[in-house]
Amino acid sequence: MALTDTEIKSARAAEKPYKLFDERGLYLLVNPNGSRWWRLKYRYEGKEKLLSLGVYPDVTLKRAREKRDDARKLIADGVDPSAERQAEKEARGNTFELIAREWLEKQGKLADSTLLRDRGRLERFVFPYIGSRPVASIKAADLLSVLRRVEATGKHETAHRTRSLVGRILRYAVATGRAERDVSGDLKGALTPPEPKNFAAITDPRRIGELLRSIDGYIGQPMTHAALKLAPLTFVRPGELRAAEWSEFDLNGAIWRIPGSRMKMGEQHIVPLSRQAVAILRELEVITGDGKFVFPSLRTPTRCMSDNTVNAALRRLGYSKEEMTGHGFRAMASTCLNEQGWHPDVIERQLAHAERNKVRAAYNRAERLAERKKMMQAWADYLDGLKDDDGKVVSIKRAKR
């Protein structure tokens, strides 16, 4: 005989639990503490099982019957409702955001700045829309919708990079058994191609000389002036320069060892220092040598200088962003050194570009340092020649091996 709401409301707790039966396996368990739980008793593959359907009165009699009927439909389809519930629970625990943060924690070889950038992209562009979704339920159309929002802001390159980032996380989810496939691969060709972007750089020898003379005449903070003078001599990435720490330098040995945690590719990078670079650092050491950073922030010595400091200084010198940028010193060195005949492997290694061939990469790391030292000193001497000749074209050839 079916239960009624009146019977349920009038049920009182007893010394021992007791059951009020409805129909088709559904009953209400009344506990000594007064709590009342809905239970469904059913058989699956010959075994008797129980399924909890919630607590009365949060789950009404009508709702309990609906849950019972849903469970019995699963049984009729050959699905164990208890196993289905457990699978759903696990899926809810395996959300995209949870797996993405787990993946980020395992990227120890990436530079801190890269991790910060990737985390920022996820938190801004991805988590608000699919972060709470079970990773296994995410479809290509779901990801495309996320990326379309990024494209709508005009950030086409960011959309492509975000797709690549999500793809790496989805492949990790597949490898750990929490997703079936990486759906980001289905979106190749679906996004607007980004416009090619090159950092503005001066590569003509006459104009390089003009730029170096302008830098020598810079009037401003000593740290900024030193950074401007070191940028062409070391041609590291702007972030690697401004966050340089004194502990990384061996001025007596004329070597700067940038730890992998600060490098784009996550590997230590060695920068041979020319005599000119060492002289600049010796002067700067008197000013900032007692602190952590070579180029500390003007606001607080516990932080390095702003990422826009060098570019802002170039603007003060009269160079627009279409003419020269802090990153442009790398293109300047690369163009000129290649024209001068230095081996491309030596140049690429000094630029800390990734080597796709692992054997070549190991060789370049182990065998090219001596030649890189020669190149860096020759480069510094070449820049001095351009600066001192006041407009004359200076020619320099790579020394024969």
C-alpha positions as CSV (number, residue, x, y, z in Angstrom):
1,M,0.0,0.0,0.0
2,A,1.4,3.4,-1.0
3,L,2.6,5.9,1.6
4,T,0.8,9.3,2.1
5,D,2.2,12.6,3.2
6,T,0.0,12.4,6.4
7,E,1.6,9.1,7.4
8,I,5.1,10.5,6.9
9,K,4.4,13.7,8.9
10,S,2.9,11.8,11.8
11,A,5.8,9.3,12.0
12,R,7.7,9.6,15.3
13,A,11.1,8.4,16.2
14,A,11.5,5.1,18.1
15,E,14.3,3.4,20.1
16,K,15.2,1.5,16.9
17,P,15.1,2.5,13.2
18,Y,12.0,1.4,11.3
19,K,10.8,1.5,7.8
20,L,7.7,3.0,6.1
21,F,7.2,1.2,2.8
22,D,5.9,2.9,-0.3
23,E,5.8,0.9,-3.6
24,R,8.3,-0.7,-6.0
25,G,11.2,-0.9,-3.5
26,L,10.9,2.6,-2.1
27,Y,10.7,3.2,1.6
28,L,11.4,5.8,4.3
29,L,13.9,4.9,7.1
30,V,13.0,6.7,10.3
31,N,16.0,6.9,12.7
32,P,16.0,7.2,16.5
33,N,17.4,10.8,16.2
34,G,14.3,11.8,14.1
35,S,16.0,11.9,10.7
36,R,14.1,10.3,7.8
37,W,15.9,8.9,4.8
38,W,14.6,7.7,1.5
39,R,15.9,4.4,0.4
40,L,15.4,2.3,-2.7
41,K,15.9,-1.5,-2.5
42,Y,16.5,-3.2,-5.8
43,R,18.2,-6.2,-7.4
44,Y,20.9,-5.9,-10.0
45,E,22.5,-9.0,-11.6
46,G,20.9,-11.2,-8.9
47,K,22.2,-9.1,-6.0
48,E,20.1,-7.0,-3.6
49,K,21.3,-3.4,-3.3
50,L,20.3,-0.1,-1.7
51,L,20.3,3.4,-3.1
52,S,20.0,6.5,-1.0
53,L,17.5,9.0,-2.5
54,G,17.8,11.9,0.0
55,V,16.4,13.2,3.2
56,Y,12.7,14.0,4.0
57,P,11.4,16.8,3.9
58,D,14.1,18.2,1.6
59,V,13.1,15.4,-0.8
60,T,9.3,15.2,-0.8
61,L,7.3,12.0,-1.4
62,K,6.6,13.0,-4.9
63,R,10.3,13.7,-5.6
64,A,11.4,10.4,-4.0
65,R,9.1,8.5,-6.4
66,E,10.5,10.4,-9.4
67,K,14.0,9.4,-8.3
68,R,12.9,5.8,-7.8
69,D,11.4,5.7,-11.3
70,D,14.6,7.2,-12.8
71,A,16.7,4.5,-11.1
72,R,14.4,1.7,-12.3
73,K,14.7,3.0,-15.8
74,L,18.5,2.7,-15.5
75,I,18.1,-0.9,-14.2
76,A,15.8,-1.7,-17.2
77,D,18.6,-0.4,-19.5
78,G,21.1,-2.7,-17.8
79,V,22.8,0.1,-15.8
80,D,23.4,-0.2,-12.0
81,P,22.1,3.1,-10.6
82,S,24.7,2.9,-7.7
83,A,27.6,2.6,-10.2
84,E,26.1,5.3,-12.3
85,R,26.0,7.7,-9.3
86,Q,29.6,6.9,-8.4
87,A,30.7,7.6,-11.9
88,E,28.9,10.9,-11.9
89,K,30.5,11.8,-8.5
90,E,34.0,11.0,-9.9
91,A,33.3,13.1,-13.0
92,R,32.2,16.1,-10.8
93,G,35.5,15.7,-9.0
94,N,37.5,15.7,-12.3
95,T,36.6,19.2,-13.4
96,F,38.7,21.0,-16.0
97,E,39.9,23.5,-13.5
98,L,40.9,20.9,-11.0
99,I,42.9,19.0,-13.6
100,A,44.4,22.2,-15.1
101,R,45.7,23.3,-11.7
102,E,47.1,19.9,-11.1
103,W,48.8,20.1,-14.5
104,L,50.3,23.5,-13.6
105,E,51.8,22.1,-10.4
106,K,53.7,19.6,-12.5
107,Q,55.3,22.1,-14.8
108,G,58.3,22.7,-12.7
109,K,60.7,23.1,-15.6
110,L,58.9,26.1,-17.0
111,A,60.0,29.6,-16.1
112,D,58.0,31.3,-13.3
113,S,56.9,34.0,-15.7
114,T,55.6,31.4,-18.2
115,L,53.6,29.6,-15.4
116,L,52.2,32.9,-14.3
117,R,51.1,33.8,-17.8
118,D,49.5,30.4,-18.4
119,R,47.7,30.5,-15.1
120,G,46.4,34.0,-15.9
121,R,45.1,32.9,-19.3
122,L,43.2,30.0,-17.8
123,E,41.7,32.1,-14.9
124,R,40.7,34.9,-17.3
125,F,39.6,33.1,-20.4
126,V,38.8,29.5,-19.6
127,F,37.8,28.7,-16.0
128,P,34.8,31.1,-15.8
129,Y,33.2,29.2,-18.7
130,I,34.2,25.5,-18.6
131,G,36.3,25.3,-15.3
132,S,33.5,23.6,-13.4
133,R,32.7,21.1,-16.2
134,P,33.8,17.5,-15.9
135,V,36.8,17.3,-18.2
136,A,35.4,14.2,-20.0
137,S,32.2,16.1,-20.9
138,I,33.9,19.0,-22.7
139,K,33.3,18.9,-26.5
140,A,35.1,20.8,-29.3
141,A,32.1,23.1,-29.6
142,D,32.4,24.0,-25.9
143,L,36.1,25.0,-26.3
144,L,35.4,26.9,-29.5
145,S,32.8,29.0,-27.7
146,V,35.4,29.9,-25.1
147,L,38.0,30.8,-27.7
148,R,35.4,32.9,-29.7
149,R,35.1,35.1,-26.7
150,V,38.8,35.7,-26.8
151,E,38.7,36.4,-30.5
152,A,35.9,38.9,-30.0
153,T,38.3,41.1,-28.0
154,G,40.7,41.1,-31.0
155,K,43.3,38.9,-29.3
156,H,43.7,36.4,-32.1
157,E,47.1,35.2,-31.1
158,T,46.0,34.8,-27.5
159,A,43.1,32.6,-28.8
160,H,45.5,30.3,-30.6
161,R,47.9,30.1,-27.6
162,T,44.9,29.4,-25.3
163,R,43.8,26.6,-27.6
164,S,47.3,25.1,-27.4
165,L,47.4,25.5,-23.6
166,V,44.0,23.8,-23.2
167,G,45.2,21.0,-25.5
168,R,48.2,20.2,-23.3
169,I,45.9,20.0,-20.3
170,L,43.4,17.8,-22.1
171,R,46.2,15.4,-23.2
172,Y,47.3,15.2,-19.6
173,A,43.7,14.3,-18.6
174,V,43.7,11.6,-21.3
175,A,47.1,10.3,-20.0
176,T,45.7,10.1,-16.4
177,G,42.6,8.3,-17.5
178,R,40.1,11.2,-16.9
179,A,39.2,12.0,-20.5
180,E,38.9,10.1,-23.7
181,R,40.5,12.5,-26.1
182,D,41.9,15.9,-26.7
183,V,39.1,17.8,-28.5
184,S,41.3,20.9,-29.1
185,G,42.8,19.2,-32.1
186,D,39.4,19.4,-33.8
187,L,39.6,23.2,-33.8
188,K,42.6,23.5,-36.1
189,G,41.6,25.9,-38.8
190,A,38.5,27.1,-36.9
191,L,40.2,30.2,-35.4
192,T,41.1,33.4,-37.2
193,P,44.8,33.3,-38.1
194,P,46.8,35.9,-36.0
195,E,48.6,38.7,-37.8
196,P,52.4,38.2,-38.0
197,K,54.0,40.2,-35.2
198,N,57.6,41.2,-35.3
199,F,59.3,43.3,-32.6
200,A,60.5,46.6,-33.9
201,A,64.3,46.6,-34.2
202,I,67.1,48.7,-35.7
203,T,69.5,46.6,-37.7
204,D,71.1,49.2,-40.0
205,P,74.7,49.8,-38.7
206,R,74.5,53.6,-39.1
207,R,71.3,53.7,-37.1
208,I,72.6,51.3,-34.5
209,G,75.5,53.7,-33.9
210,E,73.0,56.6,-33.5
211,L,71.0,54.6,-31.0
212,L,74.1,53.7,-29.0
213,R,75.1,57.3,-28.8
214,S,71.6,58.3,-27.8
215,I,71.7,55.7,-25.0
216,D,75.1,57.0,-23.8
217,G,73.5,60.5,-23.5
218,Y,70.4,59.2,-21.6
219,I,69.6,61.3,-18.6
220,G,67.6,59.4,-16.0
221,Q,67.9,56.8,-13.3
222,P,71.3,55.0,-13.2
223,M,69.6,51.6,-13.1
224,T,67.6,52.4,-16.2
225,H,70.7,53.8,-18.0
226,A,72.6,50.6,-17.1
227,A,69.8,48.4,-18.4
228,L,69.7,50.3,-21.7
229,K,73.5,49.9,-22.1
230,L,73.4,46.2,-21.2
231,A,70.5,45.3,-23.4
232,P,72.5,45.4,-26.7
233,L,75.5,43.7,-25.1
234,T,73.7,40.7,-23.7
235,F,70.6,40.6,-26.0
236,V,68.6,38.5,-23.5
237,R,64.8,38.8,-23.3
238,P,63.7,41.9,-21.5
239,G,62.2,40.0,-18.6
240,E,65.4,38.1,-18.1
241,L,67.3,41.3,-18.0
242,R,65.1,43.4,-15.7
243,A,64.7,40.5,-13.1
244,A,68.5,39.7,-13.0
245,E,69.8,38.9,-9.6
246,W,73.3,39.6,-8.3
247,S,73.7,36.0,-7.2
248,E,73.6,34.9,-10.9
249,F,76.7,36.8,-11.8
250,D,80.4,35.8,-11.6
251,L,82.0,39.1,-12.6
252,N,85.5,37.8,-12.1
253,G,84.7,34.9,-14.5
254,A,82.7,37.2,-16.8
255,I,79.7,34.8,-16.7
256,W,76.0,35.3,-16.1
257,R,74.1,32.2,-15.3
258,I,70.3,32.7,-15.6
259,P,68.5,29.8,-13.8
260,G,66.0,27.7,-15.6
261,S,63.2,29.0,-13.4
262,R,63.5,32.4,-15.2
263,M,64.0,31.1,-18.7
264,K,61.3,30.6,-21.3
265,M,62.5,27.1,-22.1
266,G,63.0,26.2,-18.4
267,E,66.8,25.5,-18.8
268,Q,69.8,27.4,-17.3
269,H,71.2,29.9,-19.8
270,I,74.8,31.1,-19.8
271,V,75.6,34.6,-21.0
272,P,79.3,35.3,-21.5
273,L,80.0,38.8,-20.5
274,S,82.2,41.1,-22.6
275,R,84.7,43.5,-20.9
276,Q,82.2,46.3,-21.6
277,A,79.3,44.5,-19.9
278,V,81.4,43.7,-16.9
279,A,82.5,47.3,-16.6
280,I,78.8,48.5,-16.6
281,L,77.9,45.9,-13.9
282,R,80.9,46.9,-11.8
283,E,79.6,50.5,-11.8
284,L,76.1,49.4,-11.0
285,E,77.2,47.0,-8.2
286,V,78.2,50.1,-6.2
287,I,74.6,51.3,-6.3
288,T,72.5,48.1,-6.1
289,G,75.0,45.4,-5.1
290,D,73.7,45.2,-1.5
291,G,70.3,44.1,-2.7
292,K,68.9,41.1,-4.5
293,F,68.1,42.6,-7.8
294,V,70.6,44.2,-10.2
295,F,67.8,46.5,-11.4
296,P,65.5,47.0,-8.4
297,S,62.2,48.8,-8.6
298,L,62.3,52.5,-7.6
299,R,59.3,51.9,-5.3
300,T,60.6,48.9,-3.4
301,P,64.0,47.0,-3.5
302,T,62.2,43.7,-3.0
303,R,60.9,43.8,-6.6
304,C,62.7,44.3,-9.9
305,M,62.1,47.2,-12.3
306,S,58.9,47.4,-14.3
307,D,58.6,45.5,-17.5
308,N,58.0,48.8,-19.4
309,T,61.0,50.6,-18.0
310,V,63.4,50.0,-21.0
311,N,60.7,50.7,-23.6
312,A,59.7,53.9,-21.8
313,A,63.3,55.0,-21.8
314,L,63.6,54.3,-25.5
315,R,60.5,56.5,-26.0
316,R,62.2,59.3,-24.0
317,L,65.2,59.0,-26.4
318,G,62.8,59.6,-29.3
319,Y,62.4,56.1,-30.6
320,S,58.8,55.1,-31.3
321,K,57.5,51.6,-30.7
322,E,57.5,51.1,-34.5
323,E,61.3,51.8,-34.5
324,M,62.8,50.1,-31.5
325,T,61.7,48.0,-28.5
326,G,63.6,46.3,-25.6
327,H,63.0,43.0,-27.4
328,G,64.4,44.5,-30.6
329,F,68.0,44.3,-29.3
330,R,67.7,40.5,-29.9
331,A,66.7,40.9,-33.5
332,M,69.5,43.5,-33.9
333,A,72.1,41.1,-32.7
334,S,70.7,38.1,-34.6
335,T,70.6,40.0,-37.9
336,C,74.1,41.5,-37.6
337,L,75.8,38.4,-36.3
338,N,74.4,36.3,-39.0
339,E,75.5,38.8,-41.6
340,Q,79.0,38.8,-40.1
341,G,79.3,35.0,-40.6
342,W,79.0,33.6,-37.1
343,H,77.7,30.1,-37.0
344,P,73.9,30.0,-36.8
345,D,74.0,27.4,-34.0
346,V,76.2,29.7,-31.9
347,I,73.9,32.6,-32.4
348,E,70.7,30.6,-31.7
349,R,72.2,29.1,-28.6
350,Q,73.1,32.6,-27.3
351,L,69.6,33.7,-28.1
352,A,68.4,30.8,-25.9
353,H,66.1,29.6,-28.7
354,A,64.9,26.0,-28.4
355,E,66.7,23.3,-30.4
356,R,64.2,20.8,-31.7
357,N,66.9,18.2,-32.3
358,K,67.9,16.8,-28.9
359,V,71.3,15.6,-30.1
360,R,72.1,19.0,-31.6
361,A,70.9,20.7,-28.5
362,A,73.2,18.6,-26.3
363,Y,76.1,19.4,-28.6
364,N,75.4,23.1,-28.7
365,R,75.2,23.3,-24.9
366,A,78.4,21.3,-24.3
367,E,80.7,22.5,-27.1
368,R,79.8,26.1,-28.1
369,L,80.6,28.1,-25.0
370,A,84.1,29.0,-26.0
371,E,83.0,30.3,-29.4
372,R,80.1,32.1,-27.8
373,K,82.6,34.0,-25.5
374,K,84.5,35.1,-28.6
375,M,81.4,36.1,-30.4
376,M,80.1,38.2,-27.4
377,Q,83.4,40.1,-27.1
378,A,83.6,40.6,-30.8
379,W,80.0,41.9,-30.8
380,A,80.7,44.4,-28.0
381,D,83.8,45.6,-29.8
382,Y,81.7,46.0,-33.0
383,L,79.1,48.1,-31.2
384,D,81.8,50.3,-29.8
385,G,83.1,50.8,-33.3
386,L,79.7,51.8,-34.6
387,K,79.2,54.2,-31.7
388,D,82.6,55.8,-31.9
389,D,82.8,56.2,-35.7
390,D,79.9,58.6,-35.6
391,G,78.0,57.5,-38.8
392,K,80.7,55.6,-40.6
393,V,79.9,52.0,-41.6
394,V,82.0,49.6,-39.5
395,S,82.9,46.2,-40.9
396,I,83.6,43.3,-38.8
397,K,84.2,39.7,-39.8
398,R,84.0,36.6,-37.7
399,A,87.5,35.4,-36.8
400,K,88.5,32.2,-38.6
401,R,88.4,29.0,-36.6
